[in-house]
């Protein structure tokens, strides 16, 4: 029973952290749109962009209302095809975004008037950080992503392809509505900034690489990698498709800064070695002690310890 309570309390703290970060991400997204995008006639992609187009036709203060109305069908789709858990996160992100937008619009009437490059880079970066935080912690602001998930399950199109096609139509509609193609083009450029920054937030700045090495001198290379770089590796066994010869395949995970030295060691020991390098979005080592806990788990444990001390519970 004690183990179950501990597990449950950690889950609660984890959810509280998720909602807290989504709240912060929603603030950044609303701040970027209200302060940077709206005053300069720029729009975001997806349903947020459609809501901004309607807002430009009526009043910018109505953008949250349009966002809720336009996202309503996608809320049902999220419940129907993805699950209740994601629906709660989606609804929370949309509602908190609307609340923040209302607060900023009425109580923080700041407008950034600068050069186009400044608006695109600064506004797009803040928006990308906000959206990235929301997505990283399980939420979503844009119904087109849900549409992309559903279409991906039914067809061979990826989520990114569906969202891109939707955004092409949205930016094109903005050009027609504004009777000026300069804002949509700048919006498209800013959208690229948003996507890039959002990827960094979701995936992280650490660029981890997986390296596969095929060489006749696998033992010498593996010893050099372990002793000179201090990297662990896995030895797999394969067979040449053409020659049929059995050979060892070395699998190594390295940071980006270690990659040059790793290749130098491999080519030093065997100039004819075959090397295949791929990007890794995430590496999980499992529960191998406190040193392997990620930042979220550490923060959860910190909050839990503070709570336990407040309640007088011994850890």
RABEL-V319619 format. One record per pair of residues at least 12 apart in sequence whose ideal C-beta (glycine too) atoms are under 10 Angstrom apart, sorted by the first residue. I is the first residue (numbers start at 1). GAP is how many residues later the second one is. Records with the same first field share a line. If there is no record, write none. Layout:
I = GAP  GAP
This chain:
5 = 308
6 = 298  309
9 = 291  294  295  298  299  304
10 = 287  290  291  293  294
11 = 289
12 = 288  292  295
13 = 284  286  287  288  289  290  291  294
14 = 123  282  283  285  286  289  290
15 = 70  73  74  122  123  285
16 = 284  287
17 = 120  279  280  282  283  286
18 = 71  74  118  119  120  121  278
19 = 69  70  73  74  77  118  119  120
20 = 117  279  283
21 = 112  113  115  116  117  118  275  278
22 = 67  68  70  71  74  75  108  111  112  113  114  115  116  117  118  119
23 = 69  70  73  74  76  77  110  111  114  116
24 = 72  76  105  106  109  110  113
25 = 68  71  72  75  104  105  106  107  108  109  110  111  112  114  116  176
26 = 66  67  68  69  70  71  72  73  74  75  104  105  107  108  113  115
27 = 69  70  72  73  74  76  77  103  106
28 = 69  72  97  98  99  100  101  102  103  104  105  106
29 = 15  19  64  67  68  71  72  97  98  99  100  101  102  103  104  105  112  165
30 = 33  34  66  67  68  69  70  71  72  73  74  75  97  100  111
31 = 69  70  72  73  77  79  92  95  96  99
32 = 12  72  80  90  91  92  93  94  95  96  97  98  99  158  162
33 = 15  16  18  19  22  27  30  64  67  68  71  72  90  93  94  97
34 = 26  27  29  66  67  68  69  70  71  74  75  76  77  78
35 = 69  70  73  74  75  76  77  84  87  88  91
36 = 74  75  76  77  78  82  83  84  85  86  87  88  89  90  91  154
37 = 12  15  23  75  82  83  86  87  89  90  146  149  150  153
38 = 14  17  18  22  23  25  63  67  73  85
39 = 21  71  72  73  74  75  80  84
40 = 71  72  73  74  76  78  79  80  83  143  146  147  150
41 = 15  133  137  139  141  142  143  145  146
42 = 74  77  78  81  82  85  132  141  142  144  145  146  147  148  149
43 = 12  13  124  127  128  130  131  134  135  140  141  143  144  145  147  148
44 = 79  80  83  87  97  98  123  126  143  146  147  150
45 = 97  99  118  119  121  122  123  125  126  142  143  145  146  149  150
46 = 24  25  85  94  95  96  97  98  99  101  102  117  120  121  124  145
47 = 19  20  22  23  24  26  27  47  93  94  95  96  97  98  99  100  119  123
48 = 15  18  19  22  23  46  49  79  83  93  94  95  96  122
49 = 93  95  117  118  121  122  124  125  135  138  142
50 = 16  17  20  21  92  93  94  116  119  120  123  124
51 = 12  13  14  15  16  17  18  19  20  47  50
52 = 14  15  118  122  135
53 = 13  117  118  120  121  123  124  125
54 = 12  13  15  16  123
55 = 12
56 = 118  121  122  127
57 = 120  121
59 = 46
60 = 41  45
61 = 40  41  44  45
63 = 34  35  38  39  42
64 = 30  31  33  34  35  36  37  38  41
65 = 33  36  37
66 = 32
67 = 27  28  30  31  34  74  75  76
68 = 23  26  27  29  30
70 = 73
71 = 19  20  22  23  27  69  70  71  72  73  75
72 = 22  71
73 = 70  73  74
74 = 13  16  20  66  68  69  70  71  72  73  76
75 = 12  15  16  19  68  71
76 = 70
77 = 13  66  69  70  72  73
78 = 12  13  62  65  67  68  71  72
79 = 12
80 = 66  70
81 = 65  66  68  69  72  73
82 = 58  64  67  68  71
85 = 53
86 = 52  53  54  60  63
87 = 53  59
88 = 50  51
89 = 45  46  48  49  50  51
90 = 44  48  49  50  51  52  53  55  56
91 = 48  49
92 = 42  46  47
93 = 37  38  40  41  42  44  45  46  47  48  49
94 = 40  45  46  47  48  49
96 = 38  43  45
97 = 33  34  37  42  44
100 = 30
116 = 66  67  69  70  73  74
117 = 69  72
119 = 67  71
120 = 66  67  68  69  70  71  72  73  74
121 = 68  69  72  76
122 = 68  71
123 = 67  70  71
124 = 62  63  65  66  67  68  69  70  71  72  73  74
125 = 65  68  69  71  72  73  75
126 = 68  71
127 = 63  64  66  67  70  71
128 = 62  63  64  65  66  67  68  69  70  71  72  73  74
129 = 65  68  69  71  72
130 = 64  67  68  71
131 = 63  64  66  67  70  71
132 = 62  63  65  66  67  68  69  70  71
133 = 65  68  69
134 = 64  67  68
135 = 63  64  66  67
136 = 62  65  66  67  68  160
137 = 65  159
142 = 21  24  25
143 = 23
144 = 15  18  19  20  21  22  23  26
145 = 14  15  17  18  21
146 = 13
147 = 12  15  16  19
148 = 12  13  14  15  16  17  18
149 = 13
150 = 12
151 = 12  14
160 = 35
163 = 32
164 = 27  31
167 = 20  21  24
168 = 20
170 = 14  17  21
171 = 12  13  14  16  17  20
172 = 12
174 = 13  14
175 = 12
199 = 82
202 = 79  80
203 = 76  77  78  79
204 = 77  78  91
205 = 51
206 = 49  50  74  76  77
207 = 48  49  50  52  72  73  74
208 = 45  46  47  48  50  70  71  72  73  74  75
209 = 43  44  45  46  47  49  50  53  68  69  70  71
210 = 41  42  43  44  66  67  68  69  70  73
211 = 14  20  22  39  40  41  42  43  47  48  51  52  55  64  65  66  67
212 = 22  24  26  37  38  39  40  62  63  64  65  66
213 = 12  20  35  36  37  38  39  49  50  53  56  57  60  61  62  63  64
214 = 22  24  26  33  34  35  36  56  58  59  60  61  62
215 = 32  33  34  35  51  54  55  56  57  58  59  60
216 = 29  31  32  54  56  57
217 = 31  49  52  53  55  56
218 = 15  17  29  30  31  32  51  52  55
219 = 16  29  31  50
220 = 45  48  49  50
221 = 12  27  29  31  41  44  45  46  47  48  49  52
222 = 12  13  26  28  30  47
223 = 46
224 = 38  41  42  44  45
225 = 25  27  29  33  36  37  40  41  44
226 = 26
227 = 38
228 = 33  34  36  37  40
229 = 23  25  29  32  33  36
230 = 28
231 = 21  22  23  24  27  31  34
232 = 19  20  21
233 = 17  18  19  20  21
234 = 15  16  17  18  19
235 = 13  14  15  16
236 = 12  13  14  15
237 = 12
247 = 27
249 = 25  27
250 = 16  23  25
251 = 25
252 = 14  23  25
253 = 27  30  32
254 = 23  26
256 = 23
259 = 18
262 = 13  15
263 = 12  14
282 = 12
301 = 14
